[in-house]
Amino acid sequence: MANSVKNIKWSVDEKPVKIDKWNCTAVKNSLDDAVRKVMTECFSYEENHKLIDNRLAICSVSCLFAITALIYDYLHPFPESRQVLAICVISYFVMMTILTIYTTFVEKNHFLVVHQKDQAGVDPDNVWTIDSHMKRFDDQYTLVIRYTDGQSQIERENNFTKSVGVWYDENGLLLLEVFKNDICGLHDSLLSEKKDK
């Protein structure tokens, strides 16, 4: 399967993407972006934005409470606005609590959810959920891929942990083909488990 995936180029305006290889956050984000690129462009899976959309909805409601408090206090200065301010402040913190619970227990570390559509369009989609972990000041990047079969709803998971040094050259350029091969290997191992069962 890995040999049949499309070739991709990682570029912005036909220039290779370069990052500061000593910045752990930039390294993790660029690897996450590369995973997204491989899953959506190489395998032609459809990205599901539901997790991010829900987070944005919670944040938007929180901002509405803050804006309401600001405008109402401007139009009706304190102490006249005391009751509205109290309701908005309490509501804002309730929404922030909901956001924290949502990101901790629902979104978790999922940065990508993609759907593998059934070619005939009859069976439910197979779902690929992808997480990544990289500790601060550490060069070890962990990629976790979960595969949920659309028909049986059986979940399988596989992961790898490697030093980011194998995917970047000394100038901070991502070696996309090397990284893509590792992702494809993980992807194909989950599909081969399905065939073995």
C-alpha positions in Angstrom: 0.0 0.0 0.0 2.8 2.4 0.9 4.2 2.1 -2.6 0.9 3.0 -4.2 0.4 6.3 -2.4 0.8 9.6 -4.2 4.0 11.5 -4.1 3.8 14.9 -2.4 5.9 17.9 -2.0 6.2 19.9 1.1 6.5 23.5 0.0 5.2 27.0 0.3 5.6 28.9 -2.9 7.8 26.1 -4.2 10.3 26.8 -1.4 11.0 24.0 1.2 9.6 24.6 4.6 12.4 25.4 7.1 12.0 25.5 10.9 14.2 26.3 13.9 15.2 22.7 14.8 15.8 23.8 18.4 12.2 25.0 18.9 10.3 21.9 20.1 6.9 23.4 19.4 7.8 24.4 15.9 9.2 20.9 15.2 6.1 19.1 16.6 3.8 21.4 14.7 5.6 20.9 11.4 5.5 17.1 11.9 1.8 17.3 12.7 1.2 19.3 9.6 3.2 16.7 7.6 1.1 13.9 9.0 -2.1 15.9 7.9 -0.6 16.3 4.4 0.2 12.6 4.1 -3.2 11.4 5.3 -5.2 13.9 3.2 -3.1 14.1 0.0 -1.4 10.7 -0.2 -4.3 8.5 1.0 -7.0 11.0 -0.1 -8.8 10.7 3.2 -11.4 13.4 4.1 -10.5 15.5 7.2 -13.2 15.8 9.8 -13.2 19.2 11.5 -15.8 18.4 14.1 -13.5 18.4 17.1 -12.0 21.8 16.2 -15.5 23.2 15.3 -16.8 22.2 18.7 -13.9 23.9 20.4 -14.4 27.1 18.4 -18.1 27.1 19.2 -17.3 26.9 23.0 -14.7 29.7 22.6 -17.2 31.8 20.5 -19.9 31.6 23.2 -17.3 32.6 25.8 -16.3 35.6 23.8 -19.9 36.7 23.4 -20.3 36.8 27.2 -17.1 38.9 27.4 -18.2 41.3 24.6 -21.7 41.6 26.2 -20.2 42.6 29.5 -17.9 45.1 27.8 -20.6 46.8 25.8 -23.2 46.8 28.6 -20.7 48.3 31.0 -19.9 51.0 28.4 -23.6 51.8 27.9 -24.6 51.6 31.5 -21.5 52.3 33.7 -20.9 50.5 37.0 -22.7 50.1 39.4 -25.7 50.1 37.2 -24.2 47.2 35.2 -23.2 45.2 38.3 -25.8 42.4 37.8 -25.1 41.9 34.0 -21.3 41.9 34.7 -21.7 39.3 37.4 -23.8 37.0 35.1 -21.4 37.5 32.2 -18.2 36.9 34.3 -19.7 33.7 35.9 -20.9 32.5 32.5 -17.5 33.1 31.0 -15.8 31.0 33.6 -18.4 28.3 33.3 -17.6 28.2 29.5 -13.9 28.0 30.2 -14.5 25.1 32.5 -16.5 23.4 29.8 -13.6 24.1 27.4 -11.1 22.6 29.7 -13.2 19.4 30.2 -13.8 19.2 26.5 -10.1 19.5 25.5 -9.1 17.1 28.3 -11.6 14.3 28.0 -13.1 14.6 24.4 -10.4 16.2 22.2 -7.5 14.7 24.2 -4.4 14.9 22.0 -6.2 14.3 18.7 -4.9 16.7 16.2 -6.4 15.0 13.2 -9.4 12.8 12.4 -9.9 11.6 8.8 -12.5 9.5 7.2 -11.8 6.7 4.7 -14.8 6.7 2.5 -16.2 3.4 1.2 -15.5 3.2 -2.5 -19.0 1.9 -3.2 -20.5 4.5 -0.9 -22.6 1.8 0.9 -20.6 1.0 4.1 -19.9 3.5 6.9 -16.6 5.3 6.8 -13.5 3.9 8.4 -12.1 6.5 10.8 -8.4 7.3 11.5 -7.7 9.3 14.6 -4.2 10.6 15.1 -2.4 11.9 18.2 1.1 13.0 18.8 3.3 13.7 21.8 6.6 15.4 22.3 7.8 16.5 25.7 9.4 19.9 26.1 13.2 19.8 25.6 13.0 16.3 24.3 13.8 15.1 20.8 11.5 12.0 20.9 8.3 12.4 18.8 5.5 9.8 19.4 2.8 9.3 16.7 -0.3 7.3 17.6 -2.7 6.2 14.9 -6.1 4.7 15.8 -8.1 2.9 13.2 -11.8 2.3 13.7 -13.4 -0.1 11.2 -16.7 1.4 9.9 -18.6 -1.9 9.7 -17.5 -3.7 12.8 -16.5 -0.6 14.9 -13.4 -2.6 16.0 -10.6 -0.3 17.0 -6.9 -0.9 16.5 -4.0 1.2 17.5 -0.3 1.4 16.6 2.4 3.9 17.3 6.1 4.8 17.0 8.5 6.9 18.9 11.6 8.3 17.2 14.1 11.0 17.5 13.1 14.0 15.2 16.8 14.0 14.1 16.0 11.2 11.6 13.4 13.4 9.8 15.3 16.8 9.6 18.6 17.7 8.0 21.1 20.0 9.6 19.5 23.1 8.1 16.1 22.3 9.7 14.4 21.1 6.5 11.9 18.2 6.9 12.8 15.1 4.9 9.3 14.5 3.9 9.9 11.2 2.0 11.6 9.7 5.0 8.8 10.8 7.4 6.1 9.7 4.9 7.6 6.2 4.7 7.3 5.9 8.5 3.7 7.1 8.5 2.8 4.8 5.7 4.4 1.9 7.6 2.3 2.6 10.6 -0.8 3.0 8.4 -0.2 -0.2 6.5 0.4 -2.2 9.7 -3.1 -1.3 10.9 -4.6 -2.4 7.5 -2.6 -5.6 7.5 -4.0 -6.4 11.0 -7.5 -6.1 9.5 -6.6 -8.5 6.7 -5.1 -11.0 9.1 -8.3 -11.2 11.2 
